[in-house]
Amino acid sequence: MRRTLLALTLATTFGSALPAMAEDAPQDASAPASARETQGKSRKNAEKLDAIVVNAVPLGQSADQIVAPVAVLAGSALDDAKAVSLGETVSAIPGVQSSALGTAVGRPIIRGLDGPRVAVLENGLSSQDVSNVSQDHAVTLEPFLADQIEVLKGPATLLYGSGAIGGVVNVVDGRVPEKAPENGFAGRAEVRSDSVSDGKTGLLRLDAGNDRFAIHVDGMHRDNEDYDIPGGTLANSAVKTTSGAVGASLLGSWGYLGLSVSRFMDLYGSPAEPGDPAEGEDPVHIKMAQTNYSLKGGFIQPIDGIAKIEFNLGHGAYQHVEFEGDTPGTTFATTSNQGRLVVTHEELAGWNGAFGVQTQHRQFSAVGEETFVPATTTKGVGVFLTEQRDFGPVKVELGARHDKQTVQPDSGARRDYNPNSFSAGAAWRFADQWHLSLNLDHAERAPSEEELFANGPHEASNTFEIGSDLNKEKSNQAELGLHFHGDVVEGKVAVYYNKYKNFIYLADTGEVEDDLPVRIWSQNDATFRGAEAEATFHLSKGTSGNWDLRVFGDTVRATLSDGAGNVPRIPAGRVGSTLSWTADSLRASLGAVRYMKQDKIAAFETDTAGYTLVNAHFAWTFVNDERSQWEAFVDGNNLTNQNARPATSLFKDVAPMPGRNVSVGVRAFF
């Protein structure tokens, strides 16, 4: 950790390097207006990403106006970061990494916290898949169809309840239109092919409308074969994905009201279970499907004193089947209903704020020979309030939330939990270019169904899991951040300390049951502490193009109380840098990220060797007129063909990340 902290200090002192993505990243005005609108806020160079409204936070605020730590991926930064999984797409943001089982599966990990602690949302509603049940289950959200992806780092239970004690990743895709395109019609399309898996991906999105009505259509298909790794090919790592949606809205000066229907289908292999023909063992693969319905609306100044009322209702039906060869095994299914209402009030005694209510009803079942979690019904309702006010150069944010949640297995006693959350934050702009932020949070989380009731083998993840009678988790976190925004240099650094009571974790026992390693959901107090830093040098601007150098780094250390050792599967510290160049029709970047050795491990874990990933991006805008923009691109990942095994993965020993990969393609905005 000392080495990583030293690197973080150097990063903040001397420069910065992420692809343009967080609060400080630029985007492009060269795309036509309709294209920029289609992407949310599009390309590079014209305006800051901190001007983009963060949908996951009330009051219509941009990232730079929010006291709590927020990062946004949009425009060319999102284009360059797109990956098969949501976790891998956001993993270059400081403090954010990914779980992994090949490329098909990757759930975001925020500051060392993953699974049911990180809420994965689509337009503010939960994805309602079962990706939090096991590391071999994919998220049912498609990064290639996103307008922007927002990451709230640290406890976000105030806004999204118990399952957001570690943070939020919100995918904004505009499937329910909130306004019509400026010129009545807009769209984007992309085709690409990669070398590492002979993969092919194509997508199309169309938006049309006027001041009274808008319609949205999107679709995407991916077909990737088993991918290459250093020294060979990873068996059973293929993935095929199809996703699409149709949405429409009524519009007016009063607001909007719309409905969308979406479908997500996935078929992927589990590299942890590739099979063995000599032993008569078939490979394990997962076939997944989900249909979501969403009714969403926003009403502007419906009554005196109320600035806006927004609601979002969702119904989802999800199923995935784990096959051994052609034989269906365990089937996981969920049926969910959820709702969210947010009321923003007019300024009151200098305070601006919002209050709301959130509900969920989820029925979960698992049927088959390897059913390791019983059928369970989860019900919850939460009420929340958030307020903010400026006191001269100091901005203060306060909030509170109360939830009631019940978890009822088909056979067994019902569990009742009443989590509470409180937050307080302040940002002090003590100079024109500097501001200091402090966030204090108390958050509580109710255990999830797999943590409570798991009991049996799970072939796809190659584990035998056992649940426990658990109390709710309680977290107290303090975070201190320093930001600098200058014409030549921009930077920020944050340190945080998080003390958990009754922290829930999956502990290796060293025992074997049914030829599978036994892991038990356990509980102990824990301490998380970490740091993140990034900074940007704008090296030069001129007729020959603009040069930027960025560096970043992050580290987290997590230990259990009473000498119980380290929390399992904590991300390794990282440092990285990227040199970027942009001109009128060209943009290019070359960067490297060093993942440190992870030897602060839990019992029965193994050390993870460090590795360095070298990546490059090049794009050429060969058509740019009033009607459309066309861009050809080449993306290179892991160009030095490193053997990359993430410390966060249960499957690091059998499923390394892809080797050298070059992707080529064309994207259009019109």
N, C-alpha and C positions, 0 to 999 in steps of 0.2 A: 504493500500500500504506500510506503514511503516513496518508492520509485515513481509510482503513478502520480502521487501528490506533487512531486518535484516536476514531473512532466506537465501537470496541469498549471503549475505556477509559471513555467516557461511559456506555455501556450497563451496564457492570458497576458503575459508581459510582451511577447514578441510577435503575435499575429494570430490568424484564425483560418479554419479550413473545413467547413462543411460545404457541400453543394448548397446553393442559395436556398435556405429552407426555413429558418426560424424567424424570430421577430425582426431580425436585422437584414433579411435577404432581399435582393432586388428582383424585379421581374420586368418583362419586356413589353413595350408599347408597339413593337413592330407588327404584331399580328393585327388583322382587321378587328374592328370593334366587336362584330358578332362572334368572332373566334374567341376573343378574350372573355366575352360574356359566357360562352359555352363552357369554358374551363372553370368558371368561378371567378378567378382573376388570373390572367394567363401568363405570359411568357417571361421576359426578363427586361430589366433596364428602366422602365418608366416610373414605377412607383414602388414603395416598400411593401413587403408582405405584411408589415405591421399595420397597413391600412385595410387589410382584409378582415371582415367581420368574423369573429369566432362564434360559430353557431352553437357550440356546446355550452356557452356561458350566456346568461340573460343580459339584457340591456343593450344589445347591439354593439358590443365593444370590440375593438381591434386588439391584437395580441399585446401591443405596447401599452394599452390602457388598463390591462388586467394585472393586479398585484401578484396573484399566484402564478407559478411558472407554467408557461404555455409555449408550445411550438406548433408551427403550421407548415405542412408540405403542400405546395401548389405550383402551378406553372411548370417551367422547365425543370425545377428541382424535383417535382413529382415525376415528370417524364423520365428523368435520369435514374430515379430511385425505384421505379416500378419493378416488382418481383412477383413470383408466383404466389407467395404468401403475404398476408398483411404484416406479420411480424418482421419479415425480412425487408419489406418496403420501408418501414419506419426505423429500422435498426441503426441507421447512421445518425440519428438525433442523439445528442448527448444525454446519457442517462437511460437510453432505451436500447434493449437488445431483443433477441428472439429465441424462443424454444425452437427445436428443429427435429423433424424426422424426415430426412430428405428435403426436397423443396416444396412438396405439397402441403406440409404441415408446418406452421410457424405462428405461434401466438405471441403478441407483444409482452415483453418483460420490462417493467418500469422500476428503476432503482432497486433491482433485485427481487421485485415482487411480481408474481405471475398467477396464472390460473384464475380462480374465482375472485382474486383481489383486484384484477384489472378488468374494468367494464369495457367490452367491445360493442360499439354502438353504430347503427346506421341512421343518420339524421336524427339522433337523439334517443332512439329506441334500441333496446338490447337486440343483438343478433339472434338470440334464443336458439343457438345450436348447442352441441354438447362438447365444445372444444375445451371447456373448463373441467370436464370429467377425466380426461386423460391426454397425455402429450401426443398421442397418435391421432387425435381427432382434429380435423381441419376447421378453420373459421369459414363461415358461409358468406363472406363479404369479398368482393372482387376489387382489388386496388386499381386495376386497369380502367375501371369505369368511374373512378372517383373524380370529382371536381377539386376537392381538397381533403386532406386528412389532418385532423387536429389531435394533439396530444396534451392532456392535462397531467402534469407530473406532480406526484404527491397525492395525499388524500383528497378525493373528490366525492366523498360520501354525502357532503352537504347537498349537492345537486342531484346525485344519482344513486344514493343509498348504499346499503351495506356492501354490495359487490364492487364498489369503486374505492375501497380503502387504500389501494395502491395507485390508482390513477384511472384515466379514461383515454381510449382511442376512439375518436368519432369520425366515421367515413361520411362525407357529405357528397351526395351524388345527384341531387336535384330531381329525383324521380317523381316527386310531387312538385310541379312548377309553382314558384311563388311570384313569378312575373314572366312576361313574354320577352323574347329576344328583341333587341333594339330595332332591328330591321325586319322583324316579322319571321325570320327563319335563321337558324344557326345549326352547326353540327361539327362533328369531328370524326375522323376515321384513322385507323392505324393497322398496318400489317407488319409483322416482324418474324424473323427466323433466327434461331440460335444454334451454335455449333456444339455445345456441350451435351445436348439431348436430341439433336435433330428436331428441335421443337418449332412449332409454328403457332402464332397467335394472331387473331384478327378481331377488330372491334369496330362498331359503328354506333354513333349517337346522333339523334336528330331532335331539335326543339323548334316549335313553331307556335305562332299565336298573335294576338292583338291585345288591345286594352281590356277586353272582356273575357277572353278564353285563351288557354295555352295547353299544348300537348307535348308529351315527351315519349320517346322510344329509344331504347338502347339494347345492344346485344354484343356478346363476346364469346369466342370459342378458342380453346387452347388444346393442343395435342403434343405432349412431350413424351419422348421415349425414355428408357433408363438412361441416367446421365453418367458422364465420364468423371472419374476421380483419378488422382495421381496413381498410375500403375494399372488402370483397368476401368471397368464399368461397374457401378453399384446396381446389383441385381434388385429387381422389384421396386424400382424408384420412379416408374412412369406415372404420369398424371394427365388426365383429360378433364377439362372443365368447360361447361357451358352455362352462361348466365345472361339474363335479359329481363326487361321490364317495360311496362306501358303505364303512363300516368297522364292525368288531365286535371285542369283546375279552372274554376270560374274566378275571374279577376275583376277588380273595381277599385275605386277610391276608398272603399270600405275595408279592403284587404284581399284575402284569397281563401278558397275552399277547394280541396282537391283530393283525388283518390289515385292510388297506384297499386299494381299487381306485379310481383316479381317472382322469378323462378331461378333457382341455383341448383346445378347438378355437377357432381364431382365423382370421378373414378380414379383411385390411386392405390398403389401398392405400398405395403409396409416393409421397408428394408430390414426391419428388425426380424421379420419372419419371411425370408426369401424362399423357403422350402428346400428340400434336398431330394431330388429324384431317386438317388441311390438308396435312400431310406424310405422311399414311398411317401415323403412329406410334400404336400402341395404348398405353394406360396399363398400368403394371406393378402387380400386386397379389400378395399372398402368402397362401397357404392353408396353415394349420398345424394339426397334430394331434399329441397326445401321450397315451399311456396309461402310468400308473405303478402298480406294485404295491409295497406296503410291508408287511413283517413286523416288528413291533416288540414288545419286551417289557422288563419291569423286575422284578427279583427282590430282595426285601428280606431282608437278613441271611441269605443262603443258607448261609454257613459262618462259623465264628468268625473274627473279624478283618476281615470284609468287610461293609460297611454296605449296599451295593447293587451289583448288576450290571445294566447296561442294554445292550441291543443294538438295532440298527436295520438291516434289510436291505432294499435297494431294487432293483427291476428296472424299467427304462424303455425305451419304444420311441417315438421321435420322428421326425416327418417334416414338412418344409415344402417347398412347391412355389412357385416364382416364375413367375407367369403374365404373358405379354405379351398383353393382351386375353384371348382364350379359348385361347391357345396355351400349353401348359406349357413352361417353360424349365428352369432349373436346379432340381434336387431335392436338398435337404439331408436327411440322415437320420443318426440315431445310435441305437445299441443299447447300453445301459449296465447294468452290475451294480455295486453298491457296498454296502459294509458298514461298520459302525461298532460297536465294543465299548468300553464305558467301565466300569471297575471302581473303585468308591469304597471306600477302606479306612477302618477305624475309626481313631480318634486314635492316633498312634504318636509317643511322645516329644514330645508337644505339637503335632505336625504333623498337619494334615488334608489329604487330597489324593486324587487319582485318577490312574489310568494306563489306557492303552488302545491300540487298534490300529484303523487305518482302511485299507480297500482300495478300489480302483476298477479297472474294466475297461470301456473305452469304445471302441466301433467307430464311426468317423465316415466318412461318404461324401458326395460331392457329384457328381451326374451331370447332364450337360447341356452345351449349347453354351458356357455361361459358367462352367464348373467352374474355379474359381480356387484351390481347395485339394484336393489329392489325398486319396483314401481313406487313413485313418490309424487305427492302433490304439494307444491309450494305456493303459498298465498302471501301477499304482502301489500301494505299500504304505507305511504310515507307523506309527511307534510314538511315543507321547508320555507325558509325566509332568508333572503339575502339583501343587504343594504350597503350603500357606499356614500361617502361624502368627502368633499375636498375642504381641507382646512389650510388655506394658503398653499404652500408648497408640499403639504402632506395630504395624501389620499388614504382614507381608511375604508376597509371592507370588513363587514361583520356578517355572520350567518349562523343559522341553527337548523337542525332537522331532527325529527322523531319518526321512527319506523316501528311497525308491528309486523312480524313475520312468523308464519307457522310452517313447519315441515312435517308432513304426514306420510309415513310409509304405509303400504298396503297391509302389512302385518307388523305390529309394533306400536310403541307409544308415540304420540305426537310430541314434537318439540316446539316450544314457543320462545321467541326471542323479541326483545324490544331495544334495538340499537339506537343510540343517540349520537349526534355529531354536532360539534361547535367549531367555528373557525374565526380567526381575527388576523387581519393583514394590514400592513401600512407600507406605503411607498413615499419616500422623502426625496424630492428633487432639490438637492442642496446646491446645485449649480446647473447652468443651462444644459450641460452635456452629461451630467452625472445624476444617477438616482440610486438610492439604497432601499432595499425592500426587506421586510421581516414578515414571515408567516408563521402563525401558531395554530395547530390543529389538534383537536381531540376527535377520534373517529372510532366507531365500533362496527364489527362485522359478525353476522350470524353465519355459522358453518353451512356449507353446501351439502347436497345429498350424498355425494360420493365420500366426503370426509366423515359423515356420520354413519353411513350404512353399507359402505363397500365391504364385500366379503366373498372373495373368490378369484379365480384365474381370469386374466384378460390377455388372450393370445396375441392380439395385434400389437400390444405394447410389451408383451413378453414379461409380465409381472403378475404377482399374486398380491392383491391389495386387501387390507383389512381396515374398516372404519372404527371409530371410537365414539363414546358418549362425551361430547365436547361442549365446553362453555363458549360464549361469544368472545371474540378477540377484541382487545382494546389497544388503541394506538395513540401516543402523544408525540407529535412531531414539531420541531422548530427548524425553520430554514432561513438563512440569511443570504441575500444576493446583492451584488454590486454590478451596475450597468454603466457603460460609457458609450455615448453616441457622438462621434466626431466625423468631420468630413474625410479624414484620412484613415482613422482607426475607429473600429467599433468592437466592443467586447463586453463579456459578462462572465461572472464567476458566481457559483452558489455552493454553499456547504449546508448540510442538513444532518439532523440527529433524530432518530425515531426509536422510541422505547415502546416495545410491545409487551402487553400482559396477555398470557394465554395464546401465544402465537401458535398457529396450526401448521404442521409441516409433515411431509411424507418421509418417514425415517426408514432407512435400510436396516434390516435386522440381522443379516448374514445367514438367515435360515432359508431353506428351500422347501417348497410345497408344490407337488405336481410338476417337478422339474423346473419350477419358476422361482426367481428370487422373491422373498416375502418382504413387503413394505407395509408399515402400519402408520395410519394417520395419528400423529401424536401432538402433544401440546406442552409448551414451556414458554417462559418469558424469553424475550429476545431483544437485541439491540442492533439497529441498522444505522450506520453512519457513512457518509459519502460526500463526494465533491464532484462538480462538473464545471468545465470552463470552455469557452470558445471566444475567438476574437478574429477580426478581419482587418487586413491591411489592403487598402485600395492603392496599389503600387503606382499605377500610372493611368492616365486617361488622355486619349489623343486620336488623331485621324487613323492611326494604325491599329486602334482597338484599345480596350480597357483590360488591365491586368489586376487580378485580385489574388491575394494569398490568404488562405484561411487555415487555422489549426484548431483542434479541439481535443478534449480528453475527458474521461470520467472514471470514477472508481467507487466501489461500494464494498463495505466490510460488514458482515452479519454474523453475530455470535449468539449462542444460546446461554441461558443463565445456569448457575450452579455447576459450572465446569462441564456442561454437556457437549461442548465443542462448537463447531461451526454449523450454521444453517446450510442445508444441502443445496447444491446446484446454483451457487451464486455466480453472476457474470464476472468474467475477468476484467481487470482494468484495461483501458485503451488510450492510445494517443494517435492522432492522425493529422494529415495536412493535405491540402489540395491547392494546386495552382490553376487558376481559371483565366481564360481569355475570351473576350467577346468582341465582335465587329458587327458591321451592318447586317451581313447575311450568314455569319459564321459564329460558332461558339465551340470551345474545346476546354477540356480539363484533364488533369493528370493528378492522381492522389494515391496515398497509401495510408493504411490503418494498421497499427501494431496492436495485437491482442496479447497481453502479458500472460505469462504462465500463471495458472490457478492452482496453488498448492495449499490454500486455506480451505480445506475440504472437510466434509462430515465423515462419520464412521462408515466404512465399507465403500466410500467413493475412492476414485483414483485421481492422481494429479492430471491436469490437462496442460499439454505443452503449448507454449506461445507460438504465434504465427503472424505473418504479415500479408495483408491483402492489398494488391496493387490494382487500381481501377482507372479507366480512362473513358471519356465520352467525347464524341465529335458530332456536330450537327450542321447541316448546310441548308439554309432556306433558299430554295431555287425558284420559288414563285411567291410573290408577295404583292398583292394588289388589293383593290377595294373589295373584291369578292371572296378571295381565299388566300390562304397561306399553305404552302407545301414544304415539308422539311424531310430531308433524308438524314439518317443518323446511323452511327456505329457506336456500340457500347462494348467495352471490354471489362470483364470481371475476373479477379484472381489471375491476372496475366502471368504471374510467375509460377502458376500451377502448384500452389501450396497445399499441403495436407492440413485442412482446417477442420478442427473438431471442437465445436462450442462447448464450453464448460457448463452451459445451461441445459444441455440435452441429456435426457435419459439414455439416448442411443448413440452417444458420441463414439463409442468403441466400434460400433458396427456400421454407422452411417455418417461418414464425413460429408462435409459440404462439397458442392461441385468443384471440379478442377477448372482449368482455363476455359473461359467462355467468351465468345465474340457474337454479339447480336447485331443484325443489320435490319433496317426497315425504313418505312416511309410513313409519315403521319401528316394529316391534312386538317386544317381548320377552315370552316366556311360559314 
